[in-house]
Amino acid sequence: MVIIYSKFNSLKLEKRERIINAALKEFVRNGYEKASTNEIIKEAEISKGSLFNYFNSKRELYLFLLDYVVEVIDKIYAEVDWSERDLFIRMKEIGLIKLKIMKKYPHAFNFLKTAAHEDASEVKSEVAKIGKYLVESGTERGYKNIDLTKFREDIDIQKTMNIIVWTILSFAEQQRDKVNSFEDIDMEVLKEWDGYFDIMKRCFYKKEEQ
């Protein structure tokens, strides 16, 4: 069932962002079960109880935030030059755009990080679904229309793509767990990532394409 948050969406942008960021920060600090809607109301500077004029329950608010994070991540793909068919150039571009979006919406990515470890039964299955969707849709979009002629002819393309995907996901997870907040993430991450790209390019591309 799709929930339409008409009352919330009718608010001015500044107020919506205040409530969203206050809620994101509170769920990051305390997890789903211990998060206090009173603290969200206090930090968002809205009247007591007004939060439930917009969302029927804490669970509904949490699910709204999951959808919000998906929208933030979609902003990354909206900026990608899909005419670039070289896999590693495209991945580097996505990395640069992602870094910019992370710096602009750090609370959203901090929330996503903590949500990945959320055990509360009320929201655990929804978190798992969103996580699965983000990985699958990211892979599908990121690798669409890639120029496969650049790859060596003596390797299994499917296995090669799996290795690249696993490497990217593992690296992203490592970097996610290193930072306390995505406000602190910097260009050094991309420099380190370039090293892995260089190795994979030399392993999988034809010599003339390296």
Phi and psi restraints in degrees (value plus and minus 20) as a CYANA .aco file:
   2 VAL   PHI    -109.0   -69.0
   2 VAL   PSI     105.6   145.6
   3 ILE   PHI    -116.4   -76.4
   3 ILE   PSI     108.7   148.7
   4 ILE   PHI    -122.7   -82.7
   4 ILE   PSI      99.5   139.5
   5 TYR   PHI    -114.0   -74.0
   5 TYR   PSI      46.8    86.8
   6 SER   PHI     -84.4   -44.4
   6 SER   PSI     -60.7   -20.7
   7 LYS   PHI     -85.3   -45.3
   7 LYS   PSI     -63.4   -23.4
   8 PHE   PHI     -86.9   -46.9
   8 PHE   PSI     -63.6   -23.6
   9 ASN   PHI     -88.8   -48.8
   9 ASN   PSI     -37.4     2.6
  10 SER   PHI    -102.7   -62.7
  10 SER   PSI     -28.9    11.1
  11 LEU   PHI     -91.1   -51.1
  11 LEU   PSI     139.1   179.1
  12 LYS   PHI     -84.5   -44.5
  12 LYS   PSI     128.9   168.9
  13 LEU   PHI     -74.3   -34.3
  13 LEU   PSI     -64.2   -24.2
  14 GLU   PHI     -80.9   -40.9
  14 GLU   PSI     -60.2   -20.2
  15 LYS   PHI     -91.1   -51.1
  15 LYS   PSI     -61.7   -21.7
  16 ARG   PHI     -78.3   -38.3
  16 ARG   PSI     -65.9   -25.9
  17 GLU   PHI     -84.9   -44.9
  17 GLU   PSI     -56.3   -16.3
  18 ARG   PHI     -81.8   -41.8
  18 ARG   PSI     -65.5   -25.5
  19 ILE   PHI     -87.6   -47.6
  19 ILE   PSI     -65.3   -25.3
  20 ILE   PHI     -79.3   -39.3
  20 ILE   PSI     -69.4   -29.4
  21 ASN   PHI     -86.5   -46.5
  21 ASN   PSI     -57.0   -17.0
  22 ALA   PHI     -84.0   -44.0
  22 ALA   PSI     -62.4   -22.4
  23 ALA   PHI     -87.9   -47.9
  23 ALA   PSI     -64.6   -24.6
  24 LEU   PHI     -76.9   -36.9
  24 LEU   PSI     -67.6   -27.6
  25 LYS   PHI     -84.3   -44.3
  25 LYS   PSI     -59.2   -19.2
  26 GLU   PHI     -88.2   -48.2
  26 GLU   PSI     -61.1   -21.1
  27 PHE   PHI     -88.0   -48.0
  27 PHE   PSI     -53.3   -13.3
  28 VAL   PHI     -86.8   -46.8
  28 VAL   PSI     -63.5   -23.5
  29 ARG   PHI     -85.8   -45.8
  29 ARG   PSI     -62.7   -22.7
  30 ASN   PHI    -142.3  -102.3
  30 ASN   PSI     -22.4    17.6
  31 GLY   PHI      54.6    94.6
  31 GLY   PSI     152.3   192.3
  32 TYR   PHI     -83.1   -43.1
  32 TYR   PSI     -72.3   -32.3
  33 GLU   PHI     -87.5   -47.5
  33 GLU   PSI     -58.1   -18.1
  34 LYS   PHI    -110.5   -70.5
  34 LYS   PSI     -29.0    11.0
  35 ALA   PHI     -81.3   -41.3
  35 ALA   PSI     117.4   157.4
  36 SER   PHI    -126.4   -86.4
  36 SER   PSI     101.4   141.4
  37 THR   PHI     -87.0   -47.0
  37 THR   PSI     -47.4    -7.4
  38 ASN   PHI     -83.5   -43.5
  38 ASN   PSI     -58.2   -18.2
  39 GLU   PHI     -87.1   -47.1
  39 GLU   PSI     -57.7   -17.7
  40 ILE   PHI     -83.1   -43.1
  40 ILE   PSI     -66.4   -26.4
  41 ILE   PHI     -79.2   -39.2
  41 ILE   PSI     -63.7   -23.7
  42 LYS   PHI     -83.8   -43.8
  42 LYS   PSI     -68.1   -28.1
  43 GLU   PHI     -90.6   -50.6
  43 GLU   PSI     -53.5   -13.5
  44 ALA   PHI     -98.7   -58.7
  44 ALA   PSI     -30.3     9.7
  45 GLU   PHI      38.1    78.1
  45 GLU   PSI      30.9    70.9
  46 ILE   PHI    -140.5  -100.5
  46 ILE   PSI     143.3   183.3
  47 SER   PHI     -89.7   -49.7
  47 SER   PSI     129.1   169.1
  48 LYS   PHI     -78.8   -38.8
  48 LYS   PSI     110.3   150.3
  49 GLY   PHI      67.0   107.0
  49 GLY   PSI     -34.2     5.8
  50 SER   PHI     -88.4   -48.4
  50 SER   PSI     -44.0    -4.0
  51 LEU   PHI     -76.0   -36.0
  51 LEU   PSI     -56.9   -16.9
  52 PHE   PHI    -104.1   -64.1
  52 PHE   PSI     -17.2    22.8
  53 ASN   PHI     -97.8   -57.8
  53 ASN   PSI     -44.5    -4.5
  54 TYR   PHI    -119.1   -79.1
  54 TYR   PSI     -54.0   -14.0
  55 PHE   PHI    -151.8  -111.8
  55 PHE   PSI     114.5   154.5
  56 ASN   PHI     -92.8   -52.8
  56 ASN   PSI     -41.0    -1.0
  57 SER   PHI    -180.2  -140.2
  57 SER   PSI     148.6   188.6
  58 LYS   PHI     -82.5   -42.5
  58 LYS   PSI     -57.4   -17.4
  59 ARG   PHI     -82.4   -42.4
  59 ARG   PSI     -63.4   -23.4
  60 GLU   PHI     -82.9   -42.9
  60 GLU   PSI     -59.1   -19.1
  61 LEU   PHI     -81.9   -41.9
  61 LEU   PSI     -64.3   -24.3
  62 TYR   PHI     -82.6   -42.6
  62 TYR   PSI     -63.4   -23.4
  63 LEU   PHI     -86.2   -46.2
  63 LEU   PSI     -55.4   -15.4
  64 PHE   PHI     -81.2   -41.2
  64 PHE   PSI     -62.2   -22.2
  65 LEU   PHI     -85.7   -45.7
  65 LEU   PSI     -55.6   -15.6
  66 LEU   PHI     -80.9   -40.9
  66 LEU   PSI     -64.6   -24.6
  67 ASP   PHI     -84.4   -44.4
  67 ASP   PSI     -57.9   -17.9
  68 TYR   PHI     -81.7   -41.7
  68 TYR   PSI     -62.7   -22.7
  69 VAL   PHI     -82.7   -42.7
  69 VAL   PSI     -59.8   -19.8
  70 VAL   PHI     -80.1   -40.1
  70 VAL   PSI     -61.5   -21.5
  71 GLU   PHI     -83.4   -43.4
  71 GLU   PSI     -59.2   -19.2
  72 VAL   PHI     -82.9   -42.9
  72 VAL   PSI     -64.7   -24.7
  73 ILE   PHI     -86.2   -46.2
  73 ILE   PSI     -52.8   -12.8
  74 ASP   PHI     -82.3   -42.3
  74 ASP   PSI     -46.1    -6.1
  75 LYS   PHI     -82.6   -42.6
  75 LYS   PSI     -50.4   -10.4
  76 ILE   PHI     -82.8   -42.8
  76 ILE   PSI     -71.6   -31.6
  77 TYR   PHI     -89.5   -49.5
  77 TYR   PSI     -43.7    -3.7
  78 ALA   PHI     -88.1   -48.1
  78 ALA   PSI     -41.7    -1.7
  79 GLU   PHI    -118.3   -78.3
  79 GLU   PSI     -25.8    14.2
  80 VAL   PHI     -94.5   -54.5
  80 VAL   PSI     120.8   160.8
  81 ASP   PHI    -104.7   -64.7
  81 ASP   PSI      77.9   117.9
  82 TRP   PHI     -96.3   -56.3
  82 TRP   PSI     -25.9    14.1
  83 SER   PHI     -97.7   -57.7
  83 SER   PSI     -35.2     4.8
  84 GLU   PHI     -97.8   -57.8
  84 GLU   PSI      96.5   136.5
  85 ARG   PHI    -123.6   -83.6
  85 ARG   PSI     -25.3    14.7
  86 ASP   PHI     -96.2   -56.2
  86 ASP   PSI     100.8   140.8
  87 LEU   PHI     -74.7   -34.7
  87 LEU   PSI     -68.1   -28.1
  88 PHE   PHI     -94.9   -54.9
  88 PHE   PSI     -52.1   -12.1
  89 ILE   PHI     -86.8   -46.8
  89 ILE   PSI     -62.1   -22.1
  90 ARG   PHI     -83.7   -43.7
  90 ARG   PSI     -64.2   -24.2
  91 MET   PHI     -82.9   -42.9
  91 MET   PSI     -56.9   -16.9
  92 LYS   PHI     -85.3   -45.3
  92 LYS   PSI     -61.6   -21.6
  93 GLU   PHI     -83.4   -43.4
  93 GLU   PSI     -64.0   -24.0
  94 ILE   PHI     -80.1   -40.1
  94 ILE   PSI     -59.8   -19.8
  95 GLY   PHI     -81.3   -41.3
  95 GLY   PSI     -63.0   -23.0
  96 LEU   PHI     -84.5   -44.5
  96 LEU   PSI     -64.1   -24.1
  97 ILE   PHI     -85.6   -45.6
  97 ILE   PSI     -62.4   -22.4
  98 LYS   PHI     -80.7   -40.7
  98 LYS   PSI     -61.0   -21.0
  99 LEU   PHI     -80.7   -40.7
  99 LEU   PSI     -63.3   -23.3
 100 LYS   PHI     -83.1   -43.1
 100 LYS   PSI     -64.3   -24.3
 101 ILE   PHI     -87.6   -47.6
 101 ILE   PSI     -58.6   -18.6
 102 MET   PHI     -80.7   -40.7
 102 MET   PSI     -60.8   -20.8
 103 LYS   PHI     -88.9   -48.9
 103 LYS   PSI     -51.3   -11.3
 104 LYS   PHI     -99.4   -59.4
 104 LYS   PSI     -53.8   -13.8
 105 TYR   PHI    -145.5  -105.5
 105 TYR   PSI      38.2    78.2
 106 PRO   PHI     -81.5   -41.5
 106 PRO   PSI     -55.1   -15.1
 107 HIS   PHI     -85.2   -45.2
 107 HIS   PSI     -54.0   -14.0
 108 ALA   PHI     -84.9   -44.9
 108 ALA   PSI     -62.1   -22.1
 109 PHE   PHI     -96.8   -56.8
 109 PHE   PSI     -51.4   -11.4
 110 ASN   PHI     -83.9   -43.9
 110 ASN   PSI     -59.2   -19.2
 111 PHE   PHI     -84.4   -44.4
 111 PHE   PSI     -64.4   -24.4
 112 LEU   PHI     -81.7   -41.7
 112 LEU   PSI     -58.8   -18.8
 113 LYS   PHI     -81.7   -41.7
 113 LYS   PSI     -67.7   -27.7
 114 THR   PHI     -93.1   -53.1
 114 THR   PSI     -52.5   -12.5
 115 ALA   PHI     -81.6   -41.6
 115 ALA   PSI     -53.0   -13.0
 116 ALA   PHI     -81.4   -41.4
 116 ALA   PSI     -42.3    -2.3
 117 HIS   PHI    -129.8   -89.8
 117 HIS   PSI      -7.8    32.2
 118 GLU   PHI     -94.3   -54.3
 118 GLU   PSI     108.0   148.0
 119 ASP   PHI    -128.1   -88.1
 119 ASP   PSI     -23.4    16.6
 120 ALA   PHI     -80.9   -40.9
 120 ALA   PSI     106.5   146.5
 121 SER   PHI     -82.5   -42.5
 121 SER   PSI     -47.5    -7.5
 122 GLU   PHI     -84.3   -44.3
 122 GLU   PSI     -47.9    -7.9
 123 VAL   PHI    -147.8  -107.8
 123 VAL   PSI     -26.1    13.9
 124 LYS   PHI     -77.6   -37.6
 124 LYS   PSI     -63.5   -23.5
 125 SER   PHI     -87.6   -47.6
 125 SER   PSI     -56.7   -16.7
 126 GLU   PHI     -87.7   -47.7
 126 GLU   PSI     -58.9   -18.9
 127 VAL   PHI     -81.2   -41.2
 127 VAL   PSI     -63.8   -23.8
 128 ALA   PHI     -81.7   -41.7
 128 ALA   PSI     -61.6   -21.6
 129 LYS   PHI     -83.4   -43.4
 129 LYS   PSI     -63.8   -23.8
 130 ILE   PHI     -84.7   -44.7
 130 ILE   PSI     -62.7   -22.7
 131 GLY   PHI     -79.9   -39.9
 131 GLY   PSI     -64.6   -24.6
 132 LYS   PHI     -83.5   -43.5
 132 LYS   PSI     -63.0   -23.0
 133 TYR   PHI     -82.1   -42.1
 133 TYR   PSI     -64.4   -24.4
 134 LEU   PHI     -83.5   -43.5
 134 LEU   PSI     -60.9   -20.9
 135 VAL   PHI     -87.3   -47.3
 135 VAL   PSI     -68.0   -28.0
 136 GLU   PHI     -88.0   -48.0
 136 GLU   PSI     -64.3   -24.3
 137 SER   PHI     -90.8   -50.8
 137 SER   PSI     -55.4   -15.4
 138 GLY   PHI     -84.4   -44.4
 138 GLY   PSI     -62.8   -22.8
 139 THR   PHI     -85.7   -45.7
 139 THR   PSI     -64.8   -24.8
 140 GLU   PHI     -81.8   -41.8
 140 GLU   PSI     -65.2   -25.2
 141 ARG   PHI     -93.6   -53.6
 141 ARG   PSI     -62.3   -22.3
 142 GLY   PHI     -83.9   -43.9
 142 GLY   PSI     -51.1   -11.1
 143 TYR   PHI    -126.7   -86.7
 143 TYR   PSI     -14.4    25.6
 144 LYS   PHI     -87.1   -47.1
 144 LYS   PSI     114.9   154.9
 145 ASN   PHI      42.5    82.5
 145 ASN   PSI       8.5    48.5
 146 ILE   PHI     -91.9   -51.9
 146 ILE   PSI     124.7   164.7
 147 ASP   PHI     -98.8   -58.8
 147 ASP   PSI      79.7   119.7
 148 LEU   PHI     -97.5   -57.5
 148 LEU   PSI     -31.6     8.4
 149 THR   PHI     -89.6   -49.6
 149 THR   PSI     -35.2     4.8
 150 LYS   PHI     -94.9   -54.9
 150 LYS   PSI     -39.9     0.1
 151 PHE   PHI     -99.9   -59.9
 151 PHE   PSI     130.8   170.8
 152 ARG   PHI     -78.7   -38.7
 152 ARG   PSI     126.1   166.1
 153 GLU   PHI    -102.2   -62.2
 153 GLU   PSI     -31.7     8.3
 154 ASP   PHI    -117.8   -77.8
 154 ASP   PSI      -5.6    34.4
 155 ILE   PHI    -139.3   -99.3
 155 ILE   PSI     136.4   176.4
 156 ASP   PHI    -101.1   -61.1
 156 ASP   PSI      93.1   133.1
 157 ILE   PHI     -80.4   -40.4
 157 ILE   PSI     -63.2   -23.2
 158 GLN   PHI     -82.2   -42.2
 158 GLN   PSI     -65.6   -25.6
 159 LYS   PHI     -84.5   -44.5
 159 LYS   PSI     -58.6   -18.6
 160 THR   PHI     -82.1   -42.1
 160 THR   PSI     -65.5   -25.5
 161 MET   PHI     -84.0   -44.0
 161 MET   PSI     -56.8   -16.8
 162 ASN   PHI     -81.3   -41.3
 162 ASN   PSI     -63.9   -23.9
 163 ILE   PHI     -81.1   -41.1
 163 ILE   PSI     -62.8   -22.8
 164 ILE   PHI     -85.0   -45.0
 164 ILE   PSI     -64.6   -24.6
 165 VAL   PHI     -81.2   -41.2
 165 VAL   PSI     -66.9   -26.9
 166 TRP   PHI     -82.2   -42.2
 166 TRP   PSI     -59.1   -19.1
 167 THR   PHI     -84.4   -44.4
 167 THR   PSI     -65.6   -25.6
 168 ILE   PHI     -82.7   -42.7
 168 ILE   PSI     -65.9   -25.9
 169 LEU   PHI     -84.4   -44.4
 169 LEU   PSI     -61.3   -21.3
 170 SER   PHI     -86.1   -46.1
 170 SER   PSI     -62.5   -22.5
 171 PHE   PHI     -83.4   -43.4
 171 PHE   PSI     -65.0   -25.0
 172 ALA   PHI     -81.2   -41.2
 172 ALA   PSI     -60.0   -20.0
 173 GLU   PHI     -86.0   -46.0
 173 GLU   PSI     -61.5   -21.5
 174 GLN   PHI     -80.3   -40.3
 174 GLN   PSI     -67.6   -27.6
 175 GLN   PHI     -86.0   -46.0
 175 GLN   PSI     -58.6   -18.6
 176 ARG   PHI     -79.3   -39.3
 176 ARG   PSI     -62.8   -22.8
 177 ASP   PHI     -96.2   -56.2
 177 ASP   PSI     -35.6     4.4
 178 LYS   PHI     -99.2   -59.2
 178 LYS   PSI     -51.2   -11.2
 179 VAL   PHI    -115.1   -75.1
 179 VAL   PSI     122.8   162.8
 180 ASN   PHI     -96.4   -56.4
 180 ASN   PSI     -57.5   -17.5
 181 SER   PHI    -165.2  -125.2
 181 SER   PSI     126.8   166.8
 182 PHE   PHI     -91.8   -51.8
 182 PHE   PSI     -25.8    14.2
 183 GLU   PHI     -85.3   -45.3
 183 GLU   PSI     -45.7    -5.7
 184 ASP   PHI    -109.4   -69.4
 184 ASP   PSI     -26.6    13.4
 185 ILE   PHI     -91.5   -51.5
 185 ILE   PSI     123.4   163.4
 186 ASP   PHI    -159.0  -119.0
 186 ASP   PSI    -196.1  -156.1
 187 MET   PHI     -86.1   -46.1
 187 MET   PSI     -38.0     2.0
 188 GLU   PHI     -78.6   -38.6
 188 GLU   PSI     -51.7   -11.7
 189 VAL   PHI     -79.9   -39.9
 189 VAL   PSI     -64.6   -24.6
 190 LEU   PHI     -88.9   -48.9
 190 LEU   PSI     -54.9   -14.9
 191 LYS   PHI     -83.9   -43.9
 191 LYS   PSI     -62.9   -22.9
 192 GLU   PHI     -83.8   -43.8
 192 GLU   PSI     -60.7   -20.7
 193 TRP   PHI     -83.9   -43.9
 193 TRP   PSI     -56.1   -16.1
 194 ASP   PHI     -78.3   -38.3
 194 ASP   PSI     -54.4   -14.4
 195 GLY   PHI     -82.3   -42.3
 195 GLY   PSI     -61.3   -21.3
 196 TYR   PHI     -88.8   -48.8
 196 TYR   PSI     -61.2   -21.2
 197 PHE   PHI     -78.2   -38.2
 197 PHE   PSI     -63.6   -23.6
 198 ASP   PHI     -80.8   -40.8
 198 ASP   PSI     -63.6   -23.6
 199 ILE   PHI     -83.4   -43.4
 199 ILE   PSI     -67.2   -27.2
 200 MET   PHI     -85.5   -45.5
 200 MET   PSI     -57.0   -17.0
 201 LYS   PHI     -82.3   -42.3
 201 LYS   PSI     -64.1   -24.1
 202 ARG   PHI     -87.7   -47.7
 202 ARG   PSI     -49.4    -9.4
 203 CYS   PHI     -96.3   -56.3
 203 CYS   PSI     -60.6   -20.6
 204 PHE   PHI    -127.9   -87.9
 204 PHE   PSI     -42.9    -2.9
 205 TYR   PHI    -108.1   -68.1
 205 TYR   PSI     132.9   172.9
 206 LYS   PHI     -80.9   -40.9
 206 LYS   PSI     131.4   171.4
 207 LYS   PHI     -76.4   -36.4
 207 LYS   PSI     -60.7   -20.7
 208 GLU   PHI     -90.4   -50.4
 208 GLU   PSI     -33.7     6.3
 209 GLU   PHI    -118.7   -78.7
 209 GLU   PSI     -26.3    13.7
